[in-house]
Amino acid sequence: MSTEEIIAAIEKMTVLELADLVKALQDRFGVVAAAPVAAAAPAGAAAAAAGAGRLGPAGAAGAAGAAAEPVLPADCCNNLSSGR
């Protein structure tokens, strides 16, 4: 069976059939399809170094705060209020 034939067969399956297929493949090959986990942000000095240069004028000082506010252009608020 070719890859295209396998894909065509999978396309015709219902969600429940796909779930059963995944379970059967996991059991057959002894693996578990774990959901991807987002990588944690670097901590401390590494965060400051990683954030320097892309946080605008706040630079590395802004990177020290875990959830730093984005730096916007000085005229951003003027653009909003004037309808531009």
ROVOBA-855019 format. One record per residue: x, y, z of N, C-alpha, C in turn. Coordinates in steps of 0.05 Angstrom, whole numbers, plus 5000, padded with zeros to 4 digits. Layout:
<nodes>
XYZXYZXYZ/...
</nodes>
This chain:
<nodes>
501749775000500050005000501850255000/501350444982502950684980502050885001/503751085005503151305023500551445015/500251494990497751624980495251454986/495551194983493251024989492551025019/494551035035494051055064492751315071/493751535060492551795065489651805055/489151685032486351685021484551525040/485551305051483951145069483351295095/485351445105484951595129483051825125/483051945101481252165096478352085097/477751825092475051725092474051645119/475851645139475051555166473651775182/471951685201470651865219472651925242/471952125258473652195281473951965300/471851825305471951595323473751375312/473551325286475251125273478151205275/478651465271481451565273482551535302/480851585322481651555350482351265355/480751085345481250795348483850715334/484350825310486750775296489250865311/489051105322491351215337491851035362/489750955376490050775399491350515391/490350395369491450145360494450175352/495150395339497950435332499750475357/498650615376500150655401500550385415/498550225416498749955429500649785414/500449785387502149605371505149675373/505749945373508550025373509550115400/507850105420508650175447509450465451/508050645438508650935440506151085448/506551335457504351505465504651765450/502651865437502652115423501952335444/503952455456503452665476503052925462/501353095474500853365463503453525466/504153695446506453855448506154055471/508354105485508354295507510054535500/508954775505510455015498512955025516/515155115504517655145519517455375539/518555335562518555545582520355775574/519656015581521356245575523956235592/526156325581528656325597528356505621/529756445642529456595667531956765672/531556975688533757135698535257275676/537957265678539657405659539257305630/538657045628538256945601535857075588/533757135603531457275592532157555584/533757685600534657965593536257965568/538057775565539757755541538157685517/536257505520534557425498532657645489/531757805508529858015502531158275493/533658315498534958565490534858605460/534258835451534258885423531558845410/529758705422527058675410524858775427/525558905449523559025466523459325465/524759435445524759725441526359865462/525660105469527260265488527660135515/525759965523525959845550528359655551/529059535528531359355526531259135546/533559065556533758835574532358895601/532159145608530759205633527859115632/526559145608523859055605523558755605/525758615597525658325596525658195623/526558345644526658235670523858175681/521858335673519058285680517958065663/516657865676515757635661513857705638/512057885643510157955622510458245615/512658315602513158595595511158695575/510358945578508459065559509959115533/508559075510509959135484510459435482/512659495469513359775465512259865439/510560075439509260165415510460425406/510260495381511260755371509960985386/511461205389510461435405507861545394/507361525368504961645356502661445354/502861205366500761005362498061095373/498061225395495561315407494261545391/495961715379494961925363493561815338/494761595327493561475304490761365310/490461255334487861135342485761355345/486461575358484461775363483761945339/485561955320484962125296483761965274/483361695278482161525258483961445235/486561495238488461405217489061115218/
</nodes>
